Amino acid sequence: MPEYRVLRIDEQLYGCEELPAGQPVLCDVTLTDAAGAARILPYPDKELTRLGIDEGDTVCLLPDGTLHKL
């Protein structure tokens, strides 16, 4: 499983529009790999909090698209 460092976590901006009912608040998680390549992954804010994932943490990206804190 590929390992990444969490470089940034930014809450997505919804502007004046409200989030549709039942939709989770998403954050854009910027991940960098060992070679320095970056990718941005939209991820539910509540799930990041539950997993204790913060900027600077090392995570792996599972095949189903979920993050796992190392």
Backbone atoms as SQL, in Angstrom:
CREATE TABLE atoms (id INTEGER PRIMARY KEY, chain TEXT, resi INTEGER, resn TEXT, atom TEXT, x REAL, y REAL, z REAL);
INSERT INTO atoms VALUES
  (1, 'A', 1, 'MET', 'N', 0.847, -1.184, 0.000),
  (2, 'A', 1, 'MET', 'CA', 0.000, 0.000, 0.000),
  (3, 'A', 1, 'MET', 'C', 0.889, 1.243, 0.000),
  (4, 'A', 2, 'PRO', 'N', 0.589, 2.189, -0.861),
  (5, 'A', 2, 'PRO', 'CA', 1.400, 3.404, -0.913),
  (6, 'A', 2, 'PRO', 'C', 1.266, 4.235, 0.362),
  (7, 'A', 3, 'GLU', 'N', 2.388, 4.798, 0.799),
  (8, 'A', 3, 'GLU', 'CA', 2.401, 5.682, 1.969),
  (9, 'A', 3, 'GLU', 'C', 2.522, 7.125, 1.502),
  (10, 'A', 4, 'TYR', 'N', 1.846, 8.000, 2.227),
  (11, 'A', 4, 'TYR', 'CA', 1.842, 9.424, 1.919),
  (12, 'A', 4, 'TYR', 'C', 1.990, 10.229, 3.204),
  (13, 'A', 5, 'ARG', 'N', 2.498, 11.450, 3.057),
  (14, 'A', 5, 'ARG', 'CA', 2.489, 12.419, 4.145),
  (15, 'A', 5, 'ARG', 'C', 1.343, 13.379, 3.869),
  (16, 'A', 6, 'VAL', 'N', 0.577, 13.705, 4.915),
  (17, 'A', 6, 'VAL', 'CA', -0.517, 14.666, 4.782),
  (18, 'A', 6, 'VAL', 'C', 0.096, 16.061, 4.829),
  (19, 'A', 7, 'LEU', 'N', 0.102, 16.732, 3.697),
  (20, 'A', 7, 'LEU', 'CA', 0.698, 18.054, 3.596),
  (21, 'A', 7, 'LEU', 'C', -0.265, 19.137, 4.067),
  (22, 'A', 8, 'ARG', 'N', -1.522, 19.060, 3.610),
  (23, 'A', 8, 'ARG', 'CA', -2.531, 20.068, 3.979),
  (24, 'A', 8, 'ARG', 'C', -3.901, 19.418, 4.083),
  (25, 'A', 9, 'ILE', 'N', -4.735, 20.018, 4.921),
  (26, 'A', 9, 'ILE', 'CA', -6.148, 19.655, 5.000),
  (27, 'A', 9, 'ILE', 'C', -6.924, 20.964, 4.937),
  (28, 'A', 10, 'ASP', 'N', -7.713, 21.130, 3.871),
  (29, 'A', 10, 'ASP', 'CA', -8.498, 22.348, 3.681),
  (30, 'A', 10, 'ASP', 'C', -9.960, 21.980, 3.518),
  (31, 'A', 11, 'GLU', 'N', -10.818, 22.620, 4.319),
  (32, 'A', 11, 'GLU', 'CA', -12.252, 22.378, 4.162),
  (33, 'A', 11, 'GLU', 'C', -12.693, 22.933, 2.816),
  (34, 'A', 12, 'GLN', 'N', -13.484, 22.156, 2.088),
  (35, 'A', 12, 'GLN', 'CA', -13.981, 22.627, 0.802),
  (36, 'A', 12, 'GLN', 'C', -14.887, 23.823, 1.022),
  (37, 'A', 13, 'LEU', 'N', -14.816, 24.775, 0.099),
  (38, 'A', 13, 'LEU', 'CA', -15.630, 25.986, 0.194),
  (39, 'A', 13, 'LEU', 'C', -16.928, 25.780, -0.575),
  (40, 'A', 14, 'TYR', 'N', -18.015, 26.082, 0.084),
  (41, 'A', 14, 'TYR', 'CA', -19.319, 25.908, -0.542),
  (42, 'A', 14, 'TYR', 'C', -19.950, 27.247, -0.921),
  (43, 'A', 15, 'GLY', 'N', -19.273, 28.350, -0.649),
  (44, 'A', 15, 'GLY', 'CA', -19.792, 29.675, -0.993),
  (45, 'A', 15, 'GLY', 'C', -21.106, 29.940, -0.299),
  (46, 'A', 16, 'CYS', 'N', -22.025, 30.616, -0.997),
  (47, 'A', 16, 'CYS', 'CA', -23.317, 30.904, -0.373),
  (48, 'A', 16, 'CYS', 'C', -24.264, 29.729, -0.446),
  (49, 'A', 17, 'GLU', 'N', -23.882, 28.717, -1.195),
  (50, 'A', 17, 'GLU', 'CA', -24.738, 27.543, -1.292),
  (51, 'A', 17, 'GLU', 'C', -24.585, 26.701, -0.028),
  (52, 'A', 18, 'GLU', 'N', -25.702, 26.201, 0.428),
  (53, 'A', 18, 'GLU', 'CA', -25.651, 25.298, 1.569),
  (54, 'A', 18, 'GLU', 'C', -25.378, 23.893, 1.065),
  (55, 'A', 19, 'LEU', 'N', -24.780, 23.106, 1.941),
  (56, 'A', 19, 'LEU', 'CA', -24.502, 21.718, 1.622),
  (57, 'A', 19, 'LEU', 'C', -25.829, 20.973, 1.464),
  (58, 'A', 20, 'PRO', 'N', -25.993, 20.174, 0.417),
  (59, 'A', 20, 'PRO', 'CA', -27.237, 19.426, 0.261),
  (60, 'A', 20, 'PRO', 'C', -27.496, 18.523, 1.476),
  (61, 'A', 21, 'ALA', 'N', -28.744, 18.347, 1.823),
  (62, 'A', 21, 'ALA', 'CA', -29.119, 17.521, 2.973),
  (63, 'A', 21, 'ALA', 'C', -28.508, 16.133, 2.868),
  (64, 'A', 22, 'GLY', 'N', -27.920, 15.689, 3.949),
  (65, 'A', 22, 'GLY', 'CA', -27.356, 14.352, 4.009),
  (66, 'A', 22, 'GLY', 'C', -25.938, 14.240, 3.462),
  (67, 'A', 23, 'GLN', 'N', -25.410, 15.308, 2.877),
  (68, 'A', 23, 'GLN', 'CA', -24.050, 15.277, 2.343),
  (69, 'A', 23, 'GLN', 'C', -23.049, 15.626, 3.444),
  (70, 'A', 24, 'PRO', 'N', -21.952, 14.867, 3.551),
  (71, 'A', 24, 'PRO', 'CA', -20.953, 15.179, 4.571),
  (72, 'A', 24, 'PRO', 'C', -20.098, 16.384, 4.170),
  (73, 'A', 25, 'VAL', 'N', -19.581, 17.086, 5.162),
  (74, 'A', 25, 'VAL', 'CA', -18.624, 18.160, 4.910),
  (75, 'A', 25, 'VAL', 'C', -17.329, 17.503, 4.455),
  (76, 'A', 26, 'LEU', 'N', -16.823, 17.930, 3.296),
  (77, 'A', 26, 'LEU', 'CA', -15.607, 17.343, 2.754),
  (78, 'A', 26, 'LEU', 'C', -14.427, 18.290, 2.911),
  (79, 'A', 27, 'CYS', 'N', -13.251, 17.695, 3.055),
  (80, 'A', 27, 'CYS', 'CA', -11.997, 18.434, 3.072),
  (81, 'A', 27, 'CYS', 'C', -11.171, 17.964, 1.881),
  (82, 'A', 28, 'ASP', 'N', -10.352, 18.869, 1.354),
  (83, 'A', 28, 'ASP', 'CA', -9.376, 18.497, 0.339),
  (84, 'A', 28, 'ASP', 'C', -8.085, 18.160, 1.086),
  (85, 'A', 29, 'VAL', 'N', -7.687, 16.888, 1.022),
  (86, 'A', 29, 'VAL', 'CA', -6.486, 16.420, 1.705),
  (87, 'A', 29, 'VAL', 'C', -5.375, 16.334, 0.661),
  (88, 'A', 30, 'THR', 'N', -4.322, 17.140, 0.844),
  (89, 'A', 30, 'THR', 'CA', -3.181, 17.111, -0.066),
  (90, 'A', 30, 'THR', 'C', -2.165, 16.121, 0.479),
  (91, 'A', 31, 'LEU', 'N', -1.898, 15.086, -0.314),
  (92, 'A', 31, 'LEU', 'CA', -0.964, 14.026, 0.063),
  (93, 'A', 31, 'LEU', 'C', 0.278, 14.123, -0.817),
  (94, 'A', 32, 'THR', 'N', 1.456, 13.830, -0.234),
  (95, 'A', 32, 'THR', 'CA', 2.681, 13.752, -1.023),
  (96, 'A', 32, 'THR', 'C', 3.320, 12.394, -0.783),
  (97, 'A', 33, 'ASP', 'N', 3.852, 11.817, -1.877),
  (98, 'A', 33, 'ASP', 'CA', 4.524, 10.527, -1.738),
  (99, 'A', 33, 'ASP', 'C', 6.022, 10.738, -1.526),
  (100, 'A', 34, 'ALA', 'N', 6.780, 9.660, -1.435),
  (101, 'A', 34, 'ALA', 'CA', 8.215, 9.730, -1.153),
  (102, 'A', 34, 'ALA', 'C', 8.969, 10.493, -2.235),
  (103, 'A', 35, 'ALA', 'N', 8.464, 10.480, -3.464),
  (104, 'A', 35, 'ALA', 'CA', 9.117, 11.183, -4.565),
  (105, 'A', 35, 'ALA', 'C', 8.730, 12.664, -4.620),
  (106, 'A', 36, 'GLY', 'N', 7.791, 13.075, -3.750),
  (107, 'A', 36, 'GLY', 'CA', 7.353, 14.464, -3.715),
  (108, 'A', 36, 'GLY', 'C', 6.160, 14.761, -4.595),
  (109, 'A', 37, 'ALA', 'N', 5.632, 13.739, -5.264),
  (110, 'A', 37, 'ALA', 'CA', 4.440, 13.942, -6.101),
  (111, 'A', 37, 'ALA', 'C', 3.226, 14.159, -5.203),
  (112, 'A', 38, 'ALA', 'N', 2.409, 15.141, -5.554),
  (113, 'A', 38, 'ALA', 'CA', 1.241, 15.476, -4.738),
  (114, 'A', 38, 'ALA', 'C', -0.038, 15.025, -5.427),
  (115, 'A', 39, 'ARG', 'N', -1.020, 14.704, -4.589),
  (116, 'A', 39, 'ARG', 'CA', -2.366, 14.422, -5.077),
  (117, 'A', 39, 'ARG', 'C', -3.348, 14.969, -4.053),
  (118, 'A', 40, 'ILE', 'N', -4.501, 15.391, -4.528),
  (119, 'A', 40, 'ILE', 'CA', -5.536, 15.940, -3.646),
  (120, 'A', 40, 'ILE', 'C', -6.698, 14.965, -3.625),
  (121, 'A', 41, 'LEU', 'N', -7.098, 14.602, -2.416),
  (122, 'A', 41, 'LEU', 'CA', -8.146, 13.616, -2.218),
  (123, 'A', 41, 'LEU', 'C', -9.284, 14.252, -1.407),
  (124, 'A', 42, 'PRO', 'N', -10.513, 14.339, -1.961),
  (125, 'A', 42, 'PRO', 'CA', -11.631, 14.814, -1.149),
  (126, 'A', 42, 'PRO', 'C', -11.975, 13.740, -0.122),
  (127, 'A', 43, 'TYR', 'N', -12.145, 14.156, 1.133),
  (128, 'A', 43, 'TYR', 'CA', -12.367, 13.187, 2.211),
  (129, 'A', 43, 'TYR', 'C', -13.284, 13.787, 3.263),
  (130, 'A', 44, 'PRO', 'N', -14.199, 13.008, 3.834),
  (131, 'A', 44, 'PRO', 'CA', -15.129, 13.546, 4.836),
  (132, 'A', 44, 'PRO', 'C', -14.396, 14.043, 6.093),
  (133, 'A', 45, 'ASP', 'N', -14.704, 15.270, 6.482),
  (134, 'A', 45, 'ASP', 'CA', -14.080, 15.878, 7.663),
  (135, 'A', 45, 'ASP', 'C', -14.306, 15.034, 8.909),
  (136, 'A', 46, 'LYS', 'N', -15.514, 14.537, 9.079),
  (137, 'A', 46, 'LYS', 'CA', -15.849, 13.734, 10.261),
  (138, 'A', 46, 'LYS', 'C', -14.976, 12.472, 10.337),
  (139, 'A', 47, 'GLU', 'N', -14.678, 11.876, 9.189),
  (140, 'A', 47, 'GLU', 'CA', -13.859, 10.664, 9.146),
  (141, 'A', 47, 'GLU', 'C', -12.397, 10.983, 9.474),
  (142, 'A', 48, 'LEU', 'N', -11.899, 12.127, 8.998),
  (143, 'A', 48, 'LEU', 'CA', -10.531, 12.544, 9.351),
  (144, 'A', 48, 'LEU', 'C', -10.404, 12.713, 10.858),
  (145, 'A', 49, 'THR', 'N', -11.413, 13.326, 11.460),
  (146, 'A', 49, 'THR', 'CA', -11.408, 13.523, 12.915),
  (147, 'A', 49, 'THR', 'C', -11.475, 12.180, 13.629),
  (148, 'A', 50, 'ARG', 'N', -12.341, 11.289, 13.187),
  (149, 'A', 50, 'ARG', 'CA', -12.481, 9.976, 13.820),
  (150, 'A', 50, 'ARG', 'C', -11.170, 9.189, 13.772),
  (151, 'A', 51, 'LEU', 'N', -10.467, 9.288, 12.639),
  (152, 'A', 51, 'LEU', 'CA', -9.207, 8.562, 12.472),
  (153, 'A', 51, 'LEU', 'C', -8.021, 9.280, 13.105),
  (154, 'A', 52, 'GLY', 'N', -8.217, 10.533, 13.526),
  (155, 'A', 52, 'GLY', 'CA', -7.129, 11.301, 14.128),
  (156, 'A', 52, 'GLY', 'C', -6.072, 11.708, 13.121),
  (157, 'A', 53, 'ILE', 'N', -6.476, 11.930, 11.874),
  (158, 'A', 53, 'ILE', 'CA', -5.533, 12.303, 10.824),
  (159, 'A', 53, 'ILE', 'C', -5.400, 13.823, 10.784),
  (160, 'A', 54, 'ASP', 'N', -4.140, 14.296, 10.895),
  (161, 'A', 54, 'ASP', 'CA', -3.837, 15.721, 10.882),
  (162, 'A', 54, 'ASP', 'C', -2.713, 15.990, 9.889),
  (163, 'A', 55, 'GLU', 'N', -2.498, 17.273, 9.602),
  (164, 'A', 55, 'GLU', 'CA', -1.380, 17.655, 8.742),
  (165, 'A', 55, 'GLU', 'C', -0.083, 17.150, 9.363),
  (166, 'A', 56, 'GLY', 'N', 0.808, 16.610, 8.524),
  (167, 'A', 56, 'GLY', 'CA', 2.082, 16.085, 8.982),
  (168, 'A', 56, 'GLY', 'C', 2.074, 14.595, 9.260),
  (169, 'A', 57, 'ASP', 'N', 0.896, 13.988, 9.349),
  (170, 'A', 57, 'ASP', 'CA', 0.797, 12.549, 9.618),
  (171, 'A', 57, 'ASP', 'C', 1.185, 11.736, 8.387),
  (172, 'A', 58, 'THR', 'N', 1.592, 10.494, 8.637),
  (173, 'A', 58, 'THR', 'CA', 1.850, 9.537, 7.565),
  (174, 'A', 58, 'THR', 'C', 0.645, 8.608, 7.489),
  (175, 'A', 59, 'VAL', 'N', 0.141, 8.436, 6.274),
  (176, 'A', 59, 'VAL', 'CA', -1.042, 7.600, 6.054),
  (177, 'A', 59, 'VAL', 'C', -0.782, 6.670, 4.873),
  (178, 'A', 60, 'CYS', 'N', -1.573, 5.624, 4.780),
  (179, 'A', 60, 'CYS', 'CA', -1.560, 4.820, 3.560),
  (180, 'A', 60, 'CYS', 'C', -2.948, 4.922, 2.946),
  (181, 'A', 61, 'LEU', 'N', -2.977, 4.835, 1.637),
  (182, 'A', 61, 'LEU', 'CA', -4.213, 4.912, 0.873),
  (183, 'A', 61, 'LEU', 'C', -4.580, 3.496, 0.473),
  (184, 'A', 62, 'LEU', 'N', -5.679, 3.005, 1.030),
  (185, 'A', 62, 'LEU', 'CA', -6.116, 1.644, 0.763),
  (186, 'A', 62, 'LEU', 'C', -6.756, 1.545, -0.623),
  (187, 'A', 63, 'PRO', 'N', -6.810, 0.349, -1.192),
  (188, 'A', 63, 'PRO', 'CA', -7.369, 0.178, -2.541),
  (189, 'A', 63, 'PRO', 'C', -8.804, 0.698, -2.686),
  (190, 'A', 64, 'ASP', 'N', -9.572, 0.718, -1.575),
  (191, 'A', 64, 'ASP', 'CA', -10.956, 1.210, -1.669),
  (192, 'A', 64, 'ASP', 'C', -11.050, 2.734, -1.564),
  (193, 'A', 65, 'GLY', 'N', -9.888, 3.417, -1.487),
  (194, 'A', 65, 'GLY', 'CA', -9.875, 4.876, -1.445),
  (195, 'A', 65, 'GLY', 'C', -9.903, 5.459, -0.052),
  (196, 'A', 66, 'THR', 'N', -9.921, 4.618, 0.979),
  (197, 'A', 66, 'THR', 'CA', -9.916, 5.130, 2.348),
  (198, 'A', 66, 'THR', 'C', -8.487, 5.316, 2.848),
  (199, 'A', 67, 'LEU', 'N', -8.351, 6.205, 3.827),
  (200, 'A', 67, 'LEU', 'CA', -7.044, 6.465, 4.431),
  (201, 'A', 67, 'LEU', 'C', -6.909, 5.684, 5.727),
  (202, 'A', 68, 'HIS', 'N', -5.680, 5.313, 6.039),
  (203, 'A', 68, 'HIS', 'CA', -5.367, 4.627, 7.295),
  (204, 'A', 68, 'HIS', 'C', -4.131, 5.300, 7.873),
  (205, 'A', 69, 'LYS', 'N', -4.240, 5.795, 9.108),
  (206, 'A', 69, 'LYS', 'CA', -3.114, 6.473, 9.755),
  (207, 'A', 69, 'LYS', 'C', -2.074, 5.444, 10.206),
  (208, 'A', 70, 'LEU', 'N', -0.807, 5.739, 9.916),
  (209, 'A', 70, 'LEU', 'CA', 0.271, 4.838, 10.324),
  (210, 'A', 70, 'LEU', 'C', 0.894, 5.305, 11.619);
